[in-house]
């Protein structure tokens, strides 16, 4: 489902000049598009980034609502090019052609709140979220201490590995420590007579911000470190954990075990990469690409230096209501139904939709209701990680600081900088952004 994240590094520049200085608003603005027709029917527009196939599946549940609620009709609109979603939202705010309900990447939460885009959820919605969602999901939909919408997708990271490639090298279990990950990857890596990599032991993906930053931060968290301090005002990567994680990636590359120029997203399903770190959405993509060969794939928690500590990063999406919608009450009614009312199988419409796309839901009761559907060894590490995953920080310059960190990490991968210099540079640059 989150193939769309490939384009994240292209976002936000277009919207930067529009960010104001207000907090999440509780007032209702005006919209040129939404309203009631002559028959008193309220028409709501729901804006997402979903593909045509995903839109078709989501429409099944929207149709159920529309049939049961003839006076409140919901129409879905998709910006399939994810890179254009945030610029579209911001442009619509100024033109008045707004959508009532927005499905957005949590990293944008600070920017949208500052720009007065998001309406304050009503008390019953806040209570529902606080009482029924995983902590990492709640944090992902919280900005400046305020919950801004219903959590939907919450993606945690884990180690994907190819059981066949490990077995061919004499290994029966995935690595638990960084040393085991290094030693196993080194033994698995194969080259031809000219030095070309035939099988890569461990894969790192360059050129995509999430694929660069999230695995690195997952290693940092597994070592007991952090990205920012508790109030998100200072970078904390200049620590033993932050340095060791980047030096570990540098060592894998320097010793010829990892080649960031290899397209892991293609090479792993082709069984030319033995191990890599990625988010839970990838399970669905691998099943579709590998078909019967998916049986060779396993998932394990992120290895840590001592093999005992747990750590990973998470990113998420949430549904919020547009502050300029003329029908905020009706929009929240729909979202409450979508995210809290149980259907015949005991799970909500939203979670049924997510599971149909291979995504683990974040509502606790739905994880239980859909236990059979989710009961696979490759899902469990991602479910477990919801309890300890550290969410991306929803700060005003979230996307910009992510891109700054990506560039510094890649400078180490390419040999242009040493790990300590890159971390010092990232710390200085990001602290400047946080201090603005």
C-alpha positions in Angstrom: 0.0 0.0 0.0 2.8 2.4 0.7 4.6 2.2 -2.6 3.6 5.8 -2.7 6.3 6.7 -0.2 8.9 6.3 -3.0 8.1 9.9 -3.9 8.2 11.4 -0.4 11.6 13.1 -1.0 10.0 15.2 -3.7 7.4 16.8 -1.4 6.9 20.0 0.6 8.9 22.6 -1.2 5.8 23.8 -3.1 3.9 24.3 0.1 6.6 25.8 2.3 5.6 29.5 1.7 2.1 28.9 2.8 2.7 27.8 6.4 1.4 30.3 9.0 1.6 30.5 12.7 -1.7 29.4 14.2 -2.6 26.3 16.2 -5.2 23.6 15.4 -8.4 25.5 15.0 -11.8 24.8 16.5 -13.6 27.2 14.3 -15.4 26.5 11.0 -14.2 28.3 7.9 -15.9 28.6 4.5 -15.7 26.3 1.5 -16.8 27.1 -2.0 -17.4 23.5 -2.9 -18.9 21.6 -0.1 -22.5 22.1 1.1 -26.1 20.8 1.0 -28.1 20.4 -2.2 -31.7 21.5 -2.6 -32.9 18.3 -1.0 -30.9 18.9 2.1 -28.3 16.2 1.3 -24.8 17.0 2.7 -22.1 16.1 0.2 -18.6 15.4 1.6 -15.4 15.0 -0.3 -12.8 12.6 1.0 -9.2 13.1 -0.4 -6.6 10.4 -0.4 -3.6 9.3 -2.4 -4.9 5.8 -3.2 -4.4 3.9 -6.4 -7.3 2.9 -8.6 -7.3 -0.7 -7.2 -7.2 0.7 -3.6 -9.9 3.2 -4.4 -12.1 0.4 -5.7 -11.8 -1.5 -2.4 -12.3 1.6 -0.2 -15.4 2.5 -2.3 -17.1 -0.7 -1.0 -17.2 0.7 2.4 -18.1 4.2 1.3 -21.0 2.7 -0.5 -22.2 1.0 2.6 -22.2 4.4 4.4 -23.9 6.2 1.6 -26.7 3.6 1.5 -27.2 3.8 5.3 -27.0 7.6 5.4 -28.9 9.1 2.5 -28.6 12.6 4.0 -24.8 12.5 4.2 -23.1 11.4 1.0 -19.4 10.8 0.7 -17.5 11.1 -2.5 -13.9 9.9 -2.8 -11.2 11.7 -4.7 -7.6 10.5 -5.2 -4.4 12.2 -6.0 -2.6 9.1 -7.2 0.7 10.9 -7.5 1.7 11.0 -3.9 4.2 13.8 -4.5 1.3 16.1 -5.4 -0.9 15.4 -2.4 0.4 18.0 0.0 0.8 20.7 -2.7 -2.7 20.0 -3.8 -4.1 20.2 -0.2 -2.3 23.6 0.3 -3.3 25.0 -3.1 -7.0 24.0 -2.4 -6.9 25.9 0.9 -6.2 29.1 -0.9 -8.5 28.5 -3.8 -11.4 27.4 -1.7 -11.9 24.1 -3.7 -11.2 22.1 -0.5 -11.9 18.5 0.5 -13.8 18.0 3.7 -11.8 15.0 4.9 -8.1 14.5 4.3 -6.0 11.4 4.6 -2.4 12.6 5.2 1.1 11.5 6.0 1.7 12.2 9.7 5.0 13.9 9.0 3.0 16.8 7.6 0.9 17.2 10.7 2.9 20.1 12.1 2.8 21.9 8.8 -0.9 21.4 8.4 -1.7 22.5 11.9 0.4 25.6 11.6 -1.4 26.4 8.3 -4.7 26.1 10.1 -5.8 23.2 7.8 -6.9 20.8 10.5 -10.1 21.1 12.6 -10.0 20.1 16.3 -11.6 16.6 16.7 -14.7 16.5 19.0 -14.5 15.1 22.5 -16.0 11.7 21.7 -13.5 11.2 18.9 -10.6 12.1 21.1 -11.8 9.6 23.8 -12.2 6.9 21.2 -8.7 7.4 19.9 -7.1 7.6 23.4 -8.8 4.4 24.6 -8.6 2.2 21.5 -5.4 2.7 19.6 -1.8 1.6 20.0 0.5 4.2 21.6 2.6 4.6 18.5 -0.6 5.3 16.4 -1.8 7.9 18.9 1.6 9.6 18.8 1.6 9.6 15.0 -1.6 11.6 14.9 -0.6 14.0 17.6 0.8 17.5 17.0 2.0 19.7 19.8 0.3 17.5 22.3 -3.1 17.6 20.5 -4.6 14.6 18.6 -5.5 15.9 15.1 -7.3 12.9 13.6 -8.1 9.2 13.4 -4.9 7.0 13.0 -5.1 4.7 10.0 -1.9 3.1 8.6 0.9 2.8 11.1 4.0 1.2 9.6 6.8 -0.3 11.7 10.1 -1.7 10.5 11.6 -5.1 10.8 14.2 -7.3 9.1 13.1 -9.2 6.0 15.2 -12.2 5.1 15.3 -15.0 2.6 15.3 -18.3 4.3 16.6 -20.2 1.3 19.6 -17.9 0.9 20.4 -18.2 4.6 20.0 -22.0 4.5 22.3 -22.2 1.5 25.0 -20.5 3.6 24.4 -22.8 6.5 22.1 -20.6 8.7 18.8 -21.7 10.1 17.8 -18.6 12.0 17.9 -14.8 11.2 20.5 -12.6 13.1 19.7 -11.2 16.5 22.8 -9.0 16.9 24.6 -6.6 14.6 27.7 -8.9 14.7 25.6 -11.8 13.6 24.1 -9.7 10.8 27.5 -8.7 9.6 29.0 -12.2 9.7 26.0 -13.8 8.1 25.8 -11.2 5.4 29.5 -11.5 4.6 29.2 -15.3 4.2 26.1 -15.1 2.1 27.5 -12.4 -0.4 28.6 -13.9 -3.7 30.5 -12.3 -6.6 31.4 -13.4 -10.0 35.0 -13.6 -11.4 34.9 -9.9 -12.3 33.7 -8.8 -8.8 30.1 -8.2 -9.7 27.7 -8.9 -6.9 25.5 -11.9 -7.6 23.9 -12.2 -4.2 24.0 -9.4 -1.7 24.1 -10.3 2.0 22.4 -7.2 3.3 20.7 -4.5 1.2 20.5 -0.7 1.7 18.4 1.5 -0.6 19.6 4.9 -1.7 17.7 7.8 -3.3 14.5 7.4 -1.3 14.3 9.3 1.9 12.3 6.7 3.9 14.4 3.8 2.7 17.6 5.7 3.8 16.4 7.3 7.1 14.0 4.8 8.6 16.3 1.7 8.6 19.1 3.8 10.0 16.9 5.2 12.8 15.6 1.7 13.5 19.2 0.6 14.2 19.7 3.7 16.3 16.6 2.9 18.4 17.6 -0.8 18.7 20.9 0.5 20.3 19.0 2.6 22.8 19.4 5.9 21.0 17.1 8.5 19.7 16.7 11.1 16.9 15.3 14.0 18.8 14.9 14.9 22.5 11.6 14.4 24.3 10.2 17.8 23.3 11.5 17.6 19.7 13.7 20.7 20.1 17.2 19.2 19.7 18.9 16.4 17.7 20.3 13.6 19.8 22.0 11.5 17.1 25.4 12.7 18.3 25.5 9.8 20.7 27.2 6.5 20.9 24.1 4.8 19.4 23.7 7.3 16.6 27.4 7.0 15.7 27.6 3.2 15.9 24.6 2.7 13.7 26.0 4.8 10.9 29.5 3.3 11.3 27.9 -0.2 11.1 26.2 0.7 7.7 29.5 2.2 6.6 31.4 -0.9 7.5 29.0 -3.1 5.5 29.6 -1.0 2.4 33.3 -0.6 2.9 33.8 -4.4 3.3 31.9 -5.1 0.1 28.9 -6.7 1.8 26.4 -4.0 0.8 26.2 -2.0 -2.4 23.7 0.9 -2.2 23.6 1.1 -6.0 21.7 -2.2 -6.1 17.9 -1.7 -6.3 16.9 -3.8 -3.3 13.2 -3.3 -4.0 13.7 -5.3 -7.2 16.7 -7.5 -6.2 15.1 -8.9 -3.0 12.0 -10.4 -4.6 14.3 -11.7 -7.3 16.2 -13.5 -4.5 19.5 -11.7 -5.1 19.5 -10.0 -1.7 19.4 -12.0 1.5 18.4 -9.5 4.1 17.1 -5.9 4.3 15.1 -3.6 6.6 11.7 -2.4 5.5 8.2 -1.6 6.6 5.2 -4.0 7.0 3.5 -2.8 3.8 6.2 -4.6 1.8 4.8 -8.0 2.7 1.9 -7.5 0.3 4.1 -6.4 -2.5 6.4 -9.4 -2.0 3.5 -11.8 -2.0 2.3 -10.4 -5.3 5.8 -10.3 -6.9 7.1 -13.6 -5.7 4.0 -15.7 -5.7 5.0 -19.3 -4.6 8.5 -18.2 -3.8 7.2 -15.9 -1.0 7.4 -19.0 1.2 11.2 -18.3 1.3 10.6 -15.0 3.0 10.8 -14.5 6.8 10.5 -11.5 9.0 12.3 -10.9 12.3 12.8 -8.0 14.7 15.5 -5.4 14.0 18.8 -6.8 15.3 20.4 -4.9 18.2 24.0 -4.7 19.4 23.3 -7.0 22.3 20.6 -9.1 20.7 18.2 -8.3 23.6 17.1 -4.7 23.3 14.2 -3.8 21.0 13.9 -0.8 18.8 12.4 0.4 15.5 10.8 3.5 13.9 7.3 4.0 12.7 5.5 6.3 10.3 1.8 6.7 9.9 -1.2 8.3 8.2 -4.3 9.8 9.7 -7.8 11.0 8.7 -8.4 14.6 9.6 -11.2 17.1 8.9 -10.6 20.3 7.0 -11.0 23.4 9.1 -12.6 25.1 6.1 -15.3 22.5 5.7 -18.8 23.8 6.1 -19.8 20.3 7.4 -17.3 19.3 10.1 -20.0 17.7 12.2 -21.0 15.4 9.4 -17.4 14.7 8.4 -16.6 13.5 11.9 -19.8 11.4 11.9 -18.5 9.6 8.8 -15.0 9.2 10.3 -16.4 7.8 13.5 -18.4 5.2 11.6 -15.4 4.3 9.3 -13.0 4.0 12.2 -15.0 2.8 15.2 -18.2 1.0 14.2 -17.8 -2.8 13.9 -19.0 -4.6 10.9 -20.3 -8.2 10.8 -16.8 -9.6 11.3 -16.2 -7.5 14.4 -13.8 -5.1 12.8 -14.2 -1.6 11.5 -14.6 -0.7 7.8 -11.2 1.1 7.9 -9.4 -1.9 9.3 -11.1 -4.3 6.9 -9.9 -2.1 4.1 -6.3 -1.9 5.4 -6.1 -5.7 5.9 -7.4 -6.2 2.3 -4.3 -4.3 1.3 -1.9 -6.3 3.4 -1.7 -3.6 6.1 -1.9 -4.2 9.9 -4.5 -2.0 11.5 -3.7 0.2 14.5 -7.0 -0.1 16.4 -6.5 -2.6 19.2 -10.0 -4.3 19.0 -9.6 -4.7 15.2 -6.2 -6.5 15.6 -8.1 -8.9 17.8 -11.2 -9.2 15.6 -9.0 -9.9 12.5 -6.6 -12.2 14.4 -7.1 -15.1 11.8 -6.4 -12.8 8.9 -3.3 -11.4 10.6 -2.1 -14.7 12.1 1.0 -15.2 10.0 4.6 -15.4 11.2 5.6 -12.5 8.9 3.0 -10.2 10.4 3.8 -10.8 14.0 7.0 -8.8 14.3 5.2 -5.7 12.9 2.3 -6.2 15.3 4.7 -6.6 18.3 6.6 -3.5 17.2 3.5 -1.3 17.6 4.2 -1.5 21.4 7.7 -0.1 21.2 8.2 1.7 17.9 9.3 5.3 18.0 7.1 7.5 15.7 8.6 10.0 13.3 8.5 13.5 14.9 5.5 15.6 13.7 7.4 18.9 13.8 6.9 21.8 11.5 10.0 21.1 9.4 9.6 17.3 9.6 10.0 16.6 5.8 12.9 19.0 5.5 14.9 17.6 8.4 14.2 14.1 7.1 15.7 15.1 3.8 18.7 16.7 5.5 19.4 13.5 7.4 19.0 11.4 4.3 21.7 13.5 2.5 24.2 13.1 5.4 23.7 9.4 5.6 24.2 9.0 1.9 27.3 11.1 2.0 28.8 8.4 4.3 27.6 5.6 2.0 29.3 7.2 -1.0 32.5 7.7 1.0 32.4 11.5 0.9 32.2 11.8 4.7 33.1 9.8 7.8 30.2 8.9 10.0 31.2 11.3 12.8 31.4 14.3 10.4 28.1 13.4 8.8 26.3 13.2 12.2 27.9 16.5 13.4 26.7 18.1 10.1 23.2 16.7 10.4 23.0 17.8 14.0 23.9 21.3 13.2 21.7 21.7 10.2 18.6 20.1 11.8 19.0 22.0 15.0 18.9 25.2 12.9 15.6 24.1 11.4 14.2 23.2 14.8 15.2 26.5 16.2 13.4 28.6 13.6 
